[in-house]
Amino acid sequence: MDWRAKVELFEQIRREYEFGVGTIVGVAKKLGVHRRMVREAIGNALPAARKRTERPRWKLKAAVEFVDAILEADRKAPRKQRHTAHRIWARIQNELSDCKIAERTVREYVHTRKVALGLLVREACVPQSYPWGVEAQIDWYEAYADLAGERIKLQVFAMRSMASGAAFHRAYLHATQQAFLEAHELAFAYFGGVFRKLRYDNLTSAVKKILRGSRREETARFIALRSHWRFEAEFCTPAEPHEKGGIEGEAGYFRRNHWVPVPEAVDVAALNRFRLSPRSSTGFLERRN
């Protein structure tokens, strides 16, 4: 199991322990893991990294290119006319007579590749209903400020509660992953808790690769953050801003009403501390409806 997959498993264990079975023995039996791993996951959202030697697949090596070509072609084929693992293994027997390989080996490789290509995912509609404390939307937007007399373009993190319309904003010089993770913790402190579901654009701080449908290859640090705070993450379809219209509208409203005129400060820390403080009379950082 690679490190990223183990981070996801730790998240599942922590959720099950917190909201499900509730005991170490129960979680171990339900998920089929050792009690030692359950204790490790409860103690830390990040598993201890260890080196893993990748074993060469000598028998599969001759068929990898052939299988990849089939699966790539299946991405354009009708859903009900795509190759099964058994059908691919049968074609290998007929078309690559020199490649003697077990069907199970082919099945394991095909499953791994189909997951990576997004061929095992179904598209689903998301209901636009927002119970209290359940969902928030998150995004970055750009704004300008005069820092030490120089006009600087800033990246602003925003989180908006979809039920109340309350929002949290914080400015940074760059939209780094460190800033992204820090802003989550500050936002949770402001709202006084964690939303059950957070909806994102395909931010590079959270998403390494966009797969088919709603599937994403997420960064390990984001998975660890989600595991630590125990929230569910959903990502919008690329080039479909209406799927997160709440935060898009919030960014425009906030920029027009609170970044005009262009604010002045010594640096970003001062901007966030004074102009963007929750106690500020300008109401710059947070907005409640």
C-alpha positions as CSV (number, residue, x, y, z in Angstrom):
1,M,0.0,0.0,0.0
2,D,1.5,3.4,-1.0
3,W,1.6,6.3,1.4
4,R,-1.3,8.2,-0.2
5,A,-3.6,5.1,0.0
6,K,-2.7,4.6,3.6
7,V,-3.6,8.2,4.4
8,E,-7.0,7.6,2.9
9,L,-7.3,4.4,5.0
10,F,-6.4,6.3,8.1
11,E,-9.2,8.8,7.3
12,Q,-11.7,5.9,7.0
13,I,-10.5,4.4,10.3
14,R,-10.7,7.7,12.1
15,R,-14.2,8.4,10.8
16,E,-15.4,4.9,11.8
17,Y,-13.9,5.2,15.2
18,E,-15.5,8.7,15.7
19,F,-18.9,8.3,14.1
20,G,-19.3,4.5,13.6
21,V,-18.4,1.5,15.6
22,G,-16.5,3.5,18.2
23,T,-14.2,0.8,19.5
24,I,-10.7,-0.3,18.4
25,V,-11.6,-3.9,18.1
26,G,-14.9,-3.1,16.2
27,V,-13.1,-0.9,13.7
28,A,-10.4,-3.5,13.2
29,K,-12.9,-6.2,12.4
30,K,-15.1,-4.1,10.2
31,L,-12.3,-2.7,8.0
32,G,-10.1,-5.9,8.2
33,V,-7.1,-4.2,9.6
34,H,-4.9,-4.9,12.6
35,R,-5.7,-3.2,16.0
36,R,-2.2,-1.7,15.9
37,M,-3.0,0.2,12.7
38,V,-6.3,1.4,14.3
39,R,-4.4,2.8,17.3
40,E,-1.9,4.4,15.0
41,A,-4.6,6.1,12.9
42,I,-6.4,7.4,16.0
43,G,-3.2,8.9,17.3
44,N,-2.2,10.7,14.1
45,A,-3.8,11.5,10.7
46,L,-0.5,10.9,8.9
47,P,0.9,7.4,8.8
48,A,4.6,6.9,9.3
49,A,6.3,7.0,5.9
50,R,8.3,3.9,4.9
51,K,10.2,2.9,1.8
52,R,8.6,0.4,-0.5
53,T,10.5,-1.4,-3.2
54,E,8.5,-1.5,-6.5
55,R,8.7,-5.1,-7.8
56,P,9.2,-5.4,-11.5
57,R,6.3,-7.2,-13.3
58,W,8.3,-9.4,-15.7
59,K,5.4,-11.4,-17.1
60,L,3.1,-8.4,-17.4
61,K,5.7,-6.1,-18.9
62,A,5.2,-7.6,-22.4
63,A,1.4,-6.8,-22.2
64,V,1.4,-3.4,-20.5
65,E,1.5,-1.3,-23.6
66,F,-1.2,-3.6,-25.2
67,V,-3.5,-3.3,-22.2
68,D,-3.0,0.5,-21.9
69,A,-3.9,1.0,-25.5
70,I,-7.2,-1.0,-25.1
71,L,-8.2,1.0,-22.0
72,E,-7.3,4.3,-23.6
73,A,-9.6,3.4,-26.6
74,D,-12.3,2.4,-24.1
75,R,-12.5,6.0,-22.9
76,K,-14.1,6.9,-26.3
77,A,-16.2,3.7,-26.6
78,P,-19.9,3.4,-25.5
79,R,-20.1,2.6,-21.8
80,K,-21.7,-0.8,-22.4
81,Q,-19.2,-1.7,-25.1
82,R,-16.0,-1.5,-23.1
83,H,-13.5,-4.3,-22.4
84,T,-13.8,-6.4,-19.2
85,A,-10.7,-7.7,-17.6
86,H,-11.5,-11.2,-18.8
87,R,-12.0,-10.0,-22.4
88,I,-8.6,-8.2,-22.3
89,W,-7.0,-11.4,-20.9
90,A,-8.6,-13.4,-23.7
91,R,-7.3,-11.0,-26.3
92,I,-3.8,-11.3,-24.8
93,Q,-4.0,-15.1,-25.3
94,N,-5.0,-14.7,-28.9
95,E,-3.0,-11.8,-30.0
96,L,0.2,-12.1,-27.9
97,S,0.8,-15.8,-28.0
98,D,4.3,-15.4,-26.5
99,C,2.9,-13.7,-23.3
100,K,1.9,-16.4,-20.8
101,I,0.2,-14.5,-18.0
102,A,-2.4,-15.4,-15.4
103,E,-5.9,-13.9,-15.6
104,R,-5.7,-12.7,-12.0
105,T,-2.6,-10.6,-12.8
106,V,-4.4,-9.0,-15.7
107,R,-7.5,-8.3,-13.6
108,E,-5.4,-6.6,-10.9
109,Y,-3.6,-4.4,-13.4
110,V,-6.8,-3.5,-15.3
111,H,-8.6,-2.5,-12.1
112,T,-5.7,-0.2,-11.1
113,R,-5.6,1.4,-14.6
114,K,-9.4,1.8,-14.8
115,V,-9.5,3.6,-11.5
116,A,-6.6,5.9,-12.6
117,L,-8.4,6.6,-15.9
118,G,-11.7,7.2,-14.2
119,L,-13.5,4.4,-16.0
120,L,-15.1,3.0,-12.9
121,V,-16.8,6.3,-11.8
122,R,-20.4,7.3,-12.5
123,E,-21.5,10.9,-12.8
124,A,-24.1,12.1,-10.2
125,C,-26.2,15.2,-9.6
126,V,-25.7,17.1,-6.4
127,P,-28.9,18.3,-4.6
128,Q,-28.9,22.1,-4.1
129,S,-30.2,22.0,-0.5
130,Y,-28.3,23.5,2.5
131,P,-29.3,22.4,6.0
132,W,-27.7,24.4,8.8
133,G,-24.1,23.6,9.5
134,V,-23.8,21.0,6.7
135,E,-22.1,22.7,3.7
136,A,-19.7,25.5,2.9
137,Q,-18.0,26.5,-0.3
138,I,-14.4,27.5,-0.7
139,D,-12.3,29.4,-3.3
140,W,-9.5,31.8,-3.9
141,Y,-9.9,35.2,-5.5
142,E,-7.6,38.1,-6.3
143,A,-7.7,41.6,-4.8
144,Y,-5.3,44.5,-4.6
145,A,-4.0,46.4,-1.6
146,D,-1.4,49.1,-1.0
147,L,1.3,47.6,1.3
148,A,4.0,50.0,2.4
149,G,3.0,52.4,-0.4
150,E,3.2,49.8,-3.1
151,R,0.2,48.3,-4.8
152,I,0.3,44.5,-4.5
153,K,-2.0,41.8,-5.9
154,L,-3.1,39.5,-3.1
155,Q,-4.7,36.1,-3.1
156,V,-7.7,35.9,-0.8
157,F,-9.1,32.7,0.8
158,A,-12.9,32.7,1.2
159,M,-15.2,30.2,2.9
160,R,-19.0,30.7,2.8
161,S,-21.7,29.0,4.8
162,M,-24.4,28.0,2.3
163,A,-27.1,28.0,4.9
164,S,-26.5,31.4,6.7
165,G,-24.5,33.2,4.1
166,A,-21.8,34.1,6.7
167,A,-18.3,34.2,5.1
168,F,-14.7,34.3,6.2
169,H,-11.9,36.0,4.1
170,R,-8.2,36.1,4.6
171,A,-5.5,37.7,2.4
172,Y,-2.1,36.1,1.5
173,L,0.7,37.1,-0.8
174,H,0.5,33.7,-2.6
175,A,-2.1,31.0,-2.7
176,T,0.3,28.3,-1.4
177,Q,-0.7,25.0,0.1
178,Q,0.5,26.2,3.5
179,A,-1.7,29.3,3.3
180,F,-4.6,27.0,2.1
181,L,-4.3,24.7,5.1
182,E,-3.8,27.6,7.6
183,A,-6.9,29.4,6.3
184,H,-9.0,26.3,6.9
185,E,-8.1,26.2,10.6
186,L,-8.7,30.0,11.0
187,A,-12.1,29.7,9.3
188,F,-13.1,26.7,11.5
189,A,-12.2,28.8,14.5
190,Y,-14.3,31.7,13.3
191,F,-17.4,29.6,12.5
192,G,-17.0,27.7,15.8
193,G,-16.9,24.3,14.2
194,V,-16.4,22.2,11.1
195,F,-18.9,21.8,8.3
196,R,-19.8,18.3,7.3
197,K,-19.1,19.0,3.6
198,L,-16.9,21.5,1.9
199,R,-17.2,22.2,-1.8
200,Y,-14.1,23.3,-3.8
201,D,-13.0,24.4,-7.2
202,N,-10.2,22.2,-8.6
203,L,-7.5,24.0,-6.5
204,T,-4.0,22.8,-7.0
205,S,-3.5,22.9,-3.2
206,A,-6.0,20.1,-3.0
207,V,-6.1,18.4,-6.4
208,K,-3.1,16.8,-8.2
209,K,-5.1,15.5,-11.2
210,I,-8.6,15.7,-12.5
211,L,-10.1,12.4,-13.4
212,R,-13.4,11.5,-14.9
213,G,-16.6,12.9,-13.3
214,S,-16.2,13.9,-9.7
215,R,-13.1,11.7,-9.2
216,R,-9.9,13.6,-8.2
217,E,-6.4,12.6,-7.4
218,E,-5.9,14.6,-4.2
219,T,-2.7,15.8,-2.6
220,A,-1.6,13.8,0.5
221,R,-1.6,16.9,2.7
222,F,-5.2,17.8,1.8
223,I,-6.3,14.2,2.6
224,A,-4.5,14.5,6.0
225,L,-6.3,17.8,6.6
226,R,-9.7,16.3,5.8
227,S,-8.9,13.3,7.9
228,H,-7.9,15.4,10.9
229,W,-11.0,17.6,10.8
230,R,-13.3,14.8,9.5
231,F,-15.2,16.6,6.8
232,E,-16.3,15.4,3.4
233,A,-14.8,17.2,0.3
234,E,-16.5,17.6,-3.1
235,F,-15.1,19.1,-6.2
236,C,-16.9,21.0,-9.0
237,T,-16.9,20.1,-12.7
238,P,-14.1,22.1,-14.5
239,A,-15.4,25.2,-16.3
240,E,-18.8,25.0,-14.5
241,P,-18.7,27.9,-12.0
242,H,-22.5,27.7,-11.4
243,E,-21.8,24.6,-9.3
244,K,-20.2,26.8,-6.7
245,G,-22.3,29.9,-7.3
246,G,-22.4,30.8,-3.6
247,I,-18.7,31.4,-3.2
248,E,-18.4,33.0,-6.7
249,G,-21.1,35.6,-5.7
250,E,-19.6,36.1,-2.3
251,A,-16.2,37.0,-3.8
252,G,-17.7,39.5,-6.1
253,Y,-19.9,41.1,-3.4
254,F,-17.0,41.3,-0.9
255,R,-14.6,42.7,-3.4
256,R,-17.0,45.5,-4.5
257,N,-18.1,46.4,-0.9
258,H,-15.0,45.9,1.2
259,W,-12.0,46.2,-1.1
260,V,-13.2,49.6,-2.3
261,P,-11.4,51.9,-1.9
262,V,-8.1,49.9,-2.1
263,P,-7.1,49.3,1.5
264,E,-3.7,50.4,2.9
265,A,-1.5,48.7,5.4
266,V,2.2,48.1,6.3
267,D,2.1,44.5,5.3
268,V,-0.3,41.5,4.8
269,A,-0.1,40.7,8.5
270,A,-1.2,44.2,9.5
271,L,-3.9,44.1,6.9
272,N,-5.3,40.8,8.3
273,R,-4.8,42.0,11.9
274,F,-6.4,45.4,11.7
275,R,-8.4,45.9,8.6
276,L,-9.4,42.2,8.4
277,S,-9.9,41.6,12.1
278,P,-13.3,40.2,13.3
279,R,-13.3,43.1,15.8
280,S,-12.8,45.7,13.1
281,S,-15.6,48.2,12.7
282,T,-15.1,47.9,8.9
283,G,-16.4,44.3,9.0
284,F,-13.7,43.5,6.5
285,L,-12.8,40.0,7.2
286,E,-16.2,38.3,8.0
287,R,-19.7,39.0,6.8
288,R,-22.9,37.8,8.4
289,N,-26.3,38.1,6.8
